[in-house]
Amino acid sequence: MPKAVRFREIEGPEVLKLEEVQPQNPGKGEVRLKVQAIGLNRAESMFYRGQYLYQPKFPAGLGYEAEA
């Protein structure tokens, strides 16, 4: 089963958890990628700390920059 970095509260890096997730089927015009690694950048560290432009909806995930 695929895994994702997720968090369920605003705090520091200790709230980040690697969780198994149920894959969703791609919609029209979408594709599914097999991701080997993700990079966590400054914007994402601000996101899980509640300092980004918008607040997360829990459970929230990270990994917008991926290596497929």
PDB file of N, CA, C and O in Angstrom, chain B, residues numbered from 101:
ATOM      1  N   MET B 101       0.850  -1.169   0.000  1.00  0.00           N
ATOM      2  CA  MET B 101       0.000   0.000   0.000  1.00  0.00           C
ATOM      3  C   MET B 101       0.902   1.241   0.000  1.00  0.00           C
ATOM      4  O   MET B 101       1.933   1.245   0.673  1.00  0.00           O
ATOM      5  N   PRO B 102       0.534   2.289  -0.739  1.00  0.00           N
ATOM      6  CA  PRO B 102       1.336   3.511  -0.785  1.00  0.00           C
ATOM      7  C   PRO B 102       1.405   4.189   0.585  1.00  0.00           C
ATOM      8  O   PRO B 102       0.540   3.991   1.438  1.00  0.00           O
ATOM      9  N   LYS B 103       2.445   4.986   0.775  1.00  0.00           N
ATOM     10  CA  LYS B 103       2.620   5.721   2.027  1.00  0.00           C
ATOM     11  C   LYS B 103       2.719   7.208   1.728  1.00  0.00           C
ATOM     12  O   LYS B 103       3.128   7.605   0.637  1.00  0.00           O
ATOM     13  N   ALA B 104       2.341   8.027   2.705  1.00  0.00           N
ATOM     14  CA  ALA B 104       2.388   9.477   2.564  1.00  0.00           C
ATOM     15  C   ALA B 104       2.828  10.090   3.880  1.00  0.00           C
ATOM     16  O   ALA B 104       2.565   9.539   4.949  1.00  0.00           O
ATOM     17  N   VAL B 105       3.501  11.236   3.801  1.00  0.00           N
ATOM     18  CA  VAL B 105       3.842  12.008   4.993  1.00  0.00           C
ATOM     19  C   VAL B 105       2.617  12.862   5.317  1.00  0.00           C
ATOM     20  O   VAL B 105       2.184  13.682   4.507  1.00  0.00           O
ATOM     21  N   ARG B 106       2.065  12.652   6.524  1.00  0.00           N
ATOM     22  CA  ARG B 106       0.856  13.370   6.922  1.00  0.00           C
ATOM     23  C   ARG B 106       1.018  13.927   8.324  1.00  0.00           C
ATOM     24  O   ARG B 106       1.892  13.509   9.083  1.00  0.00           O
ATOM     25  N   PHE B 107       0.152  14.884   8.652  1.00  0.00           N
ATOM     26  CA  PHE B 107       0.103  15.410  10.006  1.00  0.00           C
ATOM     27  C   PHE B 107      -1.328  15.775  10.347  1.00  0.00           C
ATOM     28  O   PHE B 107      -2.140  16.044   9.462  1.00  0.00           O
ATOM     29  N   ARG B 108      -1.633  15.783  11.642  1.00  0.00           N
ATOM     30  CA  ARG B 108      -3.004  15.987  12.111  1.00  0.00           C
ATOM     31  C   ARG B 108      -3.132  17.127  13.111  1.00  0.00           C
ATOM     32  O   ARG B 108      -4.189  17.321  13.711  1.00  0.00           O
ATOM     33  N   GLU B 109      -2.046  17.880  13.287  1.00  0.00           N
ATOM     34  CA  GLU B 109      -2.070  19.047  14.168  1.00  0.00           C
ATOM     35  C   GLU B 109      -0.937  19.982  13.769  1.00  0.00           C
ATOM     36  O   GLU B 109       0.022  19.572  13.115  1.00  0.00           O
ATOM     37  N   ILE B 110      -1.060  21.243  14.172  1.00  0.00           N
ATOM     38  CA  ILE B 110      -0.040  22.257  13.903  1.00  0.00           C
ATOM     39  C   ILE B 110       1.031  22.156  14.982  1.00  0.00           C
ATOM     40  O   ILE B 110       0.732  22.219  16.174  1.00  0.00           O
ATOM     41  N   GLU B 111       2.276  21.999  14.554  1.00  0.00           N
ATOM     42  CA  GLU B 111       3.392  21.919  15.507  1.00  0.00           C
ATOM     43  C   GLU B 111       4.681  21.818  14.709  1.00  0.00           C
ATOM     44  O   GLU B 111       4.724  22.213  13.544  1.00  0.00           O
ATOM     45  N   GLY B 112       5.715  21.300  15.317  1.00  0.00           N
ATOM     46  CA  GLY B 112       7.002  21.133  14.667  1.00  0.00           C
ATOM     47  C   GLY B 112       7.080  19.806  13.926  1.00  0.00           C
ATOM     48  O   GLY B 112       6.063  19.138  13.741  1.00  0.00           O
ATOM     49  N   PRO B 113       8.283  19.418  13.500  1.00  0.00           N
ATOM     50  CA  PRO B 113       8.451  18.209  12.690  1.00  0.00           C
ATOM     51  C   PRO B 113       8.049  16.919  13.405  1.00  0.00           C
ATOM     52  O   PRO B 113       7.860  15.890  12.757  1.00  0.00           O
ATOM     53  N   GLU B 114       7.917  16.962  14.714  1.00  0.00           N
ATOM     54  CA  GLU B 114       7.526  15.748  15.446  1.00  0.00           C
ATOM     55  C   GLU B 114       6.114  15.286  15.111  1.00  0.00           C
ATOM     56  O   GLU B 114       5.775  14.136  15.393  1.00  0.00           O
ATOM     57  N   VAL B 115       5.278  16.136  14.520  1.00  0.00           N
ATOM     58  CA  VAL B 115       3.911  15.731  14.165  1.00  0.00           C
ATOM     59  C   VAL B 115       3.844  14.990  12.832  1.00  0.00           C
ATOM     60  O   VAL B 115       2.807  14.413  12.503  1.00  0.00           O
ATOM     61  N   LEU B 116       4.930  14.997  12.061  1.00  0.00           N
ATOM     62  CA  LEU B 116       4.938  14.328  10.759  1.00  0.00           C
ATOM     63  C   LEU B 116       4.998  12.818  10.938  1.00  0.00           C
ATOM     64  O   LEU B 116       5.839  12.306  11.677  1.00  0.00           O
ATOM     65  N   LYS B 117       4.115  12.116  10.266  1.00  0.00           N
ATOM     66  CA  LYS B 117       4.041  10.654  10.359  1.00  0.00           C
ATOM     67  C   LYS B 117       3.986  10.063   8.958  1.00  0.00           C
ATOM     68  O   LYS B 117       3.356  10.625   8.062  1.00  0.00           O
ATOM     69  N   LEU B 118       4.639   8.943   8.777  1.00  0.00           N
ATOM     70  CA  LEU B 118       4.551   8.194   7.528  1.00  0.00           C
ATOM     71  C   LEU B 118       3.377   7.229   7.679  1.00  0.00           C
ATOM     72  O   LEU B 118       3.421   6.319   8.506  1.00  0.00           O
ATOM     73  N   GLU B 119       2.335   7.428   6.884  1.00  0.00           N
ATOM     74  CA  GLU B 119       1.108   6.636   7.000  1.00  0.00           C
ATOM     75  C   GLU B 119       0.785   5.939   5.690  1.00  0.00           C
ATOM     76  O   GLU B 119       1.078   6.450   4.610  1.00  0.00           O
ATOM     77  N   GLU B 120       0.185   4.781   5.798  1.00  0.00           N
ATOM     78  CA  GLU B 120      -0.332   4.099   4.611  1.00  0.00           C
ATOM     79  C   GLU B 120      -1.613   4.797   4.183  1.00  0.00           C
ATOM     80  O   GLU B 120      -2.443   5.165   5.014  1.00  0.00           O
ATOM     81  N   VAL B 121      -1.762   4.974   2.874  1.00  0.00           N
ATOM     82  CA  VAL B 121      -2.950   5.646   2.336  1.00  0.00           C
ATOM     83  C   VAL B 121      -3.576   4.792   1.243  1.00  0.00           C
ATOM     84  O   VAL B 121      -2.888   4.051   0.540  1.00  0.00           O
ATOM     85  N   GLN B 122      -4.868   4.909   1.115  1.00  0.00           N
ATOM     86  CA  GLN B 122      -5.593   4.201   0.059  1.00  0.00           C
ATOM     87  C   GLN B 122      -5.450   5.006  -1.228  1.00  0.00           C
ATOM     88  O   GLN B 122      -5.848   6.171  -1.258  1.00  0.00           O
ATOM     89  N   PRO B 123      -4.893   4.422  -2.297  1.00  0.00           N
ATOM     90  CA  PRO B 123      -4.755   5.181  -3.543  1.00  0.00           C
ATOM     91  C   PRO B 123      -6.114   5.463  -4.170  1.00  0.00           C
ATOM     92  O   PRO B 123      -7.021   4.632  -4.120  1.00  0.00           O
ATOM     93  N   GLN B 124      -6.239   6.646  -4.760  1.00  0.00           N
ATOM     94  CA  GLN B 124      -7.463   7.015  -5.464  1.00  0.00           C
ATOM     95  C   GLN B 124      -7.239   6.839  -6.955  1.00  0.00           C
ATOM     96  O   GLN B 124      -6.128   7.045  -7.444  1.00  0.00           O
ATOM     97  N   ASN B 125      -8.268   6.466  -7.670  1.00  0.00           N
ATOM     98  CA  ASN B 125      -8.165   6.345  -9.119  1.00  0.00           C
ATOM     99  C   ASN B 125      -8.064   7.736  -9.727  1.00  0.00           C
ATOM    100  O   ASN B 125      -8.764   8.653  -9.296  1.00  0.00           O
ATOM    101  N   PRO B 126      -7.198   7.901 -10.726  1.00  0.00           N
ATOM    102  CA  PRO B 126      -7.086   9.209 -11.379  1.00  0.00           C
ATOM    103  C   PRO B 126      -8.390   9.590 -12.073  1.00  0.00           C
ATOM    104  O   PRO B 126      -9.103   8.737 -12.601  1.00  0.00           O
ATOM    105  N   GLY B 127      -8.682  10.878 -12.061  1.00  0.00           N
ATOM    106  CA  GLY B 127      -9.857  11.389 -12.750  1.00  0.00           C
ATOM    107  C   GLY B 127      -9.529  11.670 -14.210  1.00  0.00           C
ATOM    108  O   GLY B 127      -8.413  11.421 -14.666  1.00  0.00           O
ATOM    109  N   LYS B 128     -10.490  12.178 -14.921  1.00  0.00           N
ATOM    110  CA  LYS B 128     -10.305  12.501 -16.331  1.00  0.00           C
ATOM    111  C   LYS B 128      -9.202  13.552 -16.466  1.00  0.00           C
ATOM    112  O   LYS B 128      -9.227  14.579 -15.789  1.00  0.00           O
ATOM    113  N   GLY B 129      -8.235  13.285 -17.345  1.00  0.00           N
ATOM    114  CA  GLY B 129      -7.123  14.204 -17.564  1.00  0.00           C
ATOM    115  C   GLY B 129      -6.022  14.110 -16.522  1.00  0.00           C
ATOM    116  O   GLY B 129      -5.095  14.920 -16.538  1.00  0.00           O
ATOM    117  N   GLU B 130      -6.099  13.138 -15.612  1.00  0.00           N
ATOM    118  CA  GLU B 130      -5.087  12.944 -14.570  1.00  0.00           C
ATOM    119  C   GLU B 130      -4.340  11.636 -14.801  1.00  0.00           C
ATOM    120  O   GLU B 130      -4.825  10.751 -15.506  1.00  0.00           O
ATOM    121  N   VAL B 131      -3.172  11.524 -14.211  1.00  0.00           N
ATOM    122  CA  VAL B 131      -2.396  10.289 -14.259  1.00  0.00           C
ATOM    123  C   VAL B 131      -1.921   9.957 -12.852  1.00  0.00           C
ATOM    124  O   VAL B 131      -1.871  10.833 -11.989  1.00  0.00           O
ATOM    125  N   ARG B 132      -1.577   8.714 -12.621  1.00  0.00           N
ATOM    126  CA  ARG B 132      -0.998   8.284 -11.348  1.00  0.00           C
ATOM    127  C   ARG B 132       0.493   8.075 -11.551  1.00  0.00           C
ATOM    128  O   ARG B 132       0.903   7.419 -12.509  1.00  0.00           O
ATOM    129  N   LEU B 133       1.300   8.623 -10.666  1.00  0.00           N
ATOM    130  CA  LEU B 133       2.750   8.461 -10.705  1.00  0.00           C
ATOM    131  C   LEU B 133       3.199   7.564  -9.561  1.00  0.00           C
ATOM    132  O   LEU B 133       2.635   7.599  -8.467  1.00  0.00           O
ATOM    133  N   LYS B 134       4.210   6.773  -9.826  1.00  0.00           N
ATOM    134  CA  LYS B 134       4.841   6.021  -8.755  1.00  0.00           C
ATOM    135  C   LYS B 134       6.012   6.877  -8.265  1.00  0.00           C
ATOM    136  O   LYS B 134       7.011   7.029  -8.969  1.00  0.00           O
ATOM    137  N   VAL B 135       5.890   7.421  -7.086  1.00  0.00           N
ATOM    138  CA  VAL B 135       6.881   8.342  -6.540  1.00  0.00           C
ATOM    139  C   VAL B 135       7.890   7.564  -5.710  1.00  0.00           C
ATOM    140  O   VAL B 135       7.520   6.773  -4.843  1.00  0.00           O
ATOM    141  N   GLN B 136       9.157   7.796  -5.984  1.00  0.00           N
ATOM    142  CA  GLN B 136      10.239   7.120  -5.258  1.00  0.00           C
ATOM    143  C   GLN B 136      10.703   7.920  -4.044  1.00  0.00           C
ATOM    144  O   GLN B 136      11.121   7.344  -3.039  1.00  0.00           O
ATOM    145  N   ALA B 137      10.628   9.246  -4.137  1.00  0.00           N
ATOM    146  CA  ALA B 137      11.110  10.104  -3.052  1.00  0.00           C
ATOM    147  C   ALA B 137      10.422  11.460  -3.135  1.00  0.00           C
ATOM    148  O   ALA B 137       9.994  11.887  -4.207  1.00  0.00           O
ATOM    149  N   ILE B 138      10.322  12.130  -1.995  1.00  0.00           N
ATOM    150  CA  ILE B 138       9.793  13.487  -1.963  1.00  0.00           C
ATOM    151  C   ILE B 138      10.820  14.394  -1.298  1.00  0.00           C
ATOM    152  O   ILE B 138      11.645  13.944  -0.502  1.00  0.00           O
ATOM    153  N   GLY B 139      10.757  15.657  -1.632  1.00  0.00           N
ATOM    154  CA  GLY B 139      11.584  16.653  -0.966  1.00  0.00           C
ATOM    155  C   GLY B 139      10.684  17.569  -0.162  1.00  0.00           C
ATOM    156  O   GLY B 139       9.681  18.064  -0.676  1.00  0.00           O
ATOM    157  N   LEU B 140      11.032  17.799   1.092  1.00  0.00           N
ATOM    158  CA  LEU B 140      10.262  18.719   1.918  1.00  0.00           C
ATOM    159  C   LEU B 140      10.971  20.063   1.900  1.00  0.00           C
ATOM    160  O   LEU B 140      12.118  20.176   2.330  1.00  0.00           O
ATOM    161  N   ASN B 141      10.280  21.080   1.400  1.00  0.00           N
ATOM    162  CA  ASN B 141      10.902  22.383   1.247  1.00  0.00           C
ATOM    163  C   ASN B 141      10.454  23.355   2.336  1.00  0.00           C
ATOM    164  O   ASN B 141       9.688  22.998   3.232  1.00  0.00           O
ATOM    165  N   ARG B 142      10.946  24.583   2.241  1.00  0.00           N
ATOM    166  CA  ARG B 142      10.647  25.589   3.266  1.00  0.00           C
ATOM    167  C   ARG B 142       9.148  25.864   3.369  1.00  0.00           C
ATOM    168  O   ARG B 142       8.620  25.994   4.473  1.00  0.00           O
ATOM    169  N   ALA B 143       8.460  25.951   2.237  1.00  0.00           N
ATOM    170  CA  ALA B 143       7.024  26.219   2.255  1.00  0.00           C
ATOM    171  C   ALA B 143       6.276  25.117   3.009  1.00  0.00           C
ATOM    172  O   ALA B 143       5.336  25.396   3.753  1.00  0.00           O
ATOM    173  N   GLU B 144       6.692  23.876   2.814  1.00  0.00           N
ATOM    174  CA  GLU B 144       6.018  22.774   3.513  1.00  0.00           C
ATOM    175  C   GLU B 144       6.304  22.798   5.010  1.00  0.00           C
ATOM    176  O   GLU B 144       5.429  22.458   5.806  1.00  0.00           O
ATOM    177  N   SER B 145       7.512  23.193   5.407  1.00  0.00           N
ATOM    178  CA  SER B 145       7.797  23.307   6.839  1.00  0.00           C
ATOM    179  C   SER B 145       6.960  24.424   7.462  1.00  0.00           C
ATOM    180  O   SER B 145       6.564  24.327   8.623  1.00  0.00           O
ATOM    181  N   MET B 146       6.689  25.478   6.700  1.00  0.00           N
ATOM    182  CA  MET B 146       5.797  26.531   7.180  1.00  0.00           C
ATOM    183  C   MET B 146       4.361  26.022   7.266  1.00  0.00           C
ATOM    184  O   MET B 146       3.615  26.414   8.163  1.00  0.00           O
ATOM    185  N   PHE B 147       3.970  25.146   6.332  1.00  0.00           N
ATOM    186  CA  PHE B 147       2.610  24.610   6.292  1.00  0.00           C
ATOM    187  C   PHE B 147       2.302  23.799   7.544  1.00  0.00           C
ATOM    188  O   PHE B 147       1.271  24.032   8.174  1.00  0.00           O
ATOM    189  N   TYR B 148       3.169  22.846   7.930  1.00  0.00           N
ATOM    190  CA  TYR B 148       2.850  22.026   9.103  1.00  0.00           C
ATOM    191  C   TYR B 148       3.002  22.802  10.411  1.00  0.00           C
ATOM    192  O   TYR B 148       2.545  22.338  11.456  1.00  0.00           O
ATOM    193  N   ARG B 149       3.628  23.959  10.370  1.00  0.00           N
ATOM    194  CA  ARG B 149       3.733  24.821  11.552  1.00  0.00           C
ATOM    195  C   ARG B 149       2.606  25.853  11.613  1.00  0.00           C
ATOM    196  O   ARG B 149       2.521  26.622  12.571  1.00  0.00           O
ATOM    197  N   GLY B 150       1.730  25.874  10.579  1.00  0.00           N
ATOM    198  CA  GLY B 150       0.623  26.817  10.548  1.00  0.00           C
ATOM    199  C   GLY B 150       1.029  28.217  10.141  1.00  0.00           C
ATOM    200  O   GLY B 150       0.325  29.173  10.468  1.00  0.00           O
ATOM    201  N   GLN B 151       2.154  28.373   9.430  1.00  0.00           N
ATOM    202  CA  GLN B 151       2.672  29.686   9.047  1.00  0.00           C
ATOM    203  C   GLN B 151       2.598  29.944   7.549  1.00  0.00           C
ATOM    204  O   GLN B 151       3.184  30.909   7.059  1.00  0.00           O
ATOM    205  N   TYR B 152       1.884  29.095   6.816  1.00  0.00           N
ATOM    206  CA  TYR B 152       1.805  29.241   5.360  1.00  0.00           C
ATOM    207  C   TYR B 152       0.633  30.142   4.984  1.00  0.00           C
ATOM    208  O   TYR B 152      -0.090  30.613   5.861  1.00  0.00           O
ATOM    209  N   LEU B 153       0.439  30.388   3.687  1.00  0.00           N
ATOM    210  CA  LEU B 153      -0.622  31.268   3.200  1.00  0.00           C
ATOM    211  C   LEU B 153      -2.014  30.781   3.574  1.00  0.00           C
ATOM    212  O   LEU B 153      -2.916  31.591   3.790  1.00  0.00           O
ATOM    213  N   TYR B 154      -2.199  29.472   3.653  1.00  0.00           N
ATOM    214  CA  TYR B 154      -3.490  28.913   4.047  1.00  0.00           C
ATOM    215  C   TYR B 154      -3.261  27.831   5.091  1.00  0.00           C
ATOM    216  O   TYR B 154      -2.172  27.266   5.186  1.00  0.00           O
ATOM    217  N   GLN B 155      -4.288  27.552   5.865  1.00  0.00           N
ATOM    218  CA  GLN B 155      -4.198  26.581   6.937  1.00  0.00           C
ATOM    219  C   GLN B 155      -4.559  25.181   6.428  1.00  0.00           C
ATOM    220  O   GLN B 155      -5.428  25.038   5.568  1.00  0.00           O
ATOM    221  N   PRO B 156      -3.895  24.152   6.956  1.00  0.00           N
ATOM    222  CA  PRO B 156      -4.178  22.784   6.507  1.00  0.00           C
ATOM    223  C   PRO B 156      -5.548  22.302   6.975  1.00  0.00           C
ATOM    224  O   PRO B 156      -6.070  22.741   8.000  1.00  0.00           O
ATOM    225  N   LYS B 157      -6.111  21.388   6.193  1.00  0.00           N
ATOM    226  CA  LYS B 157      -7.318  20.657   6.584  1.00  0.00           C
ATOM    227  C   LYS B 157      -6.857  19.250   6.927  1.00  0.00           C
ATOM    228  O   LYS B 157      -6.255  18.574   6.093  1.00  0.00           O
ATOM    229  N   PHE B 158      -7.130  18.814   8.124  1.00  0.00           N
ATOM    230  CA  PHE B 158      -6.579  17.543   8.625  1.00  0.00           C
ATOM    231  C   PHE B 158      -7.396  16.337   8.200  1.00  0.00           C
ATOM    232  O   PHE B 158      -8.617  16.436   8.079  1.00  0.00           O
ATOM    233  N   PRO B 159      -6.749  15.194   7.970  1.00  0.00           N
ATOM    234  CA  PRO B 159      -5.296  15.029   7.950  1.00  0.00           C
ATOM    235  C   PRO B 159      -4.712  15.691   6.705  1.00  0.00           C
ATOM    236  O   PRO B 159      -5.259  15.561   5.609  1.00  0.00           O
ATOM    237  N   ALA B 160      -3.617  16.389   6.879  1.00  0.00           N
ATOM    238  CA  ALA B 160      -2.954  17.087   5.791  1.00  0.00           C
ATOM    239  C   ALA B 160      -1.709  16.328   5.368  1.00  0.00           C
ATOM    240  O   ALA B 160      -1.119  15.598   6.165  1.00  0.00           O
ATOM    241  N   GLY B 161      -1.313  16.498   4.121  1.00  0.00           N
ATOM    242  CA  GLY B 161      -0.151  15.800   3.612  1.00  0.00           C
ATOM    243  C   GLY B 161       0.903  16.749   3.075  1.00  0.00           C
ATOM    244  O   GLY B 161       0.632  17.919   2.807  1.00  0.00           O
ATOM    245  N   LEU B 162       2.093  16.228   2.927  1.00  0.00           N
ATOM    246  CA  LEU B 162       3.222  16.965   2.376  1.00  0.00           C
ATOM    247  C   LEU B 162       3.770  16.213   1.174  1.00  0.00           C
ATOM    248  O   LEU B 162       3.355  15.089   0.890  1.00  0.00           O
ATOM    249  N   GLY B 163       4.707  16.842   0.469  1.00  0.00           N
ATOM    250  CA  GLY B 163       5.359  16.166  -0.639  1.00  0.00           C
ATOM    251  C   GLY B 163       4.977  16.698  -1.994  1.00  0.00           C
ATOM    252  O   GLY B 163       4.766  15.919  -2.924  1.00  0.00           O
ATOM    253  N   TYR B 164       4.883  18.005  -2.134  1.00  0.00           N
ATOM    254  CA  TYR B 164       4.521  18.596  -3.420  1.00  0.00           C
ATOM    255  C   TYR B 164       5.647  18.479  -4.435  1.00  0.00           C
ATOM    256  O   TYR B 164       5.399  18.508  -5.641  1.00  0.00           O
ATOM    257  N   GLU B 165       6.873  18.348  -3.963  1.00  0.00           N
ATOM    258  CA  GLU B 165       8.003  18.153  -4.860  1.00  0.00           C
ATOM    259  C   GLU B 165       8.375  16.679  -4.795  1.00  0.00           C
ATOM    260  O   GLU B 165       8.802  16.189  -3.749  1.00  0.00           O
ATOM    261  N   ALA B 166       8.216  15.973  -5.908  1.00  0.00           N
ATOM    262  CA  ALA B 166       8.405  14.533  -5.904  1.00  0.00           C
ATOM    263  C   ALA B 166       9.365  14.109  -7.015  1.00  0.00           C
ATOM    264  O   ALA B 166       9.509  14.798  -8.026  1.00  0.00           O
ATOM    265  N   GLU B 167      10.012  12.978  -6.812  1.00  0.00           N
ATOM    266  CA  GLU B 167      10.877  12.366  -7.814  1.00  0.00           C
ATOM    267  C   GLU B 167      10.195  11.065  -8.242  1.00  0.00           C
ATOM    268  O   GLU B 167      10.135  10.100  -7.479  1.00  0.00           O
ATOM    269  N   ALA B 168       9.689  11.058  -9.465  1.00  0.00           N
ATOM    270  CA  ALA B 168       8.970   9.870  -9.943  1.00  0.00           C
ATOM    271  C   ALA B 168       9.900   8.924 -10.657  1.00  0.00           C
ATOM    272  O   ALA B 168       9.468   7.871 -11.126  1.00  0.00           O
TER     273      ALA B 168
END
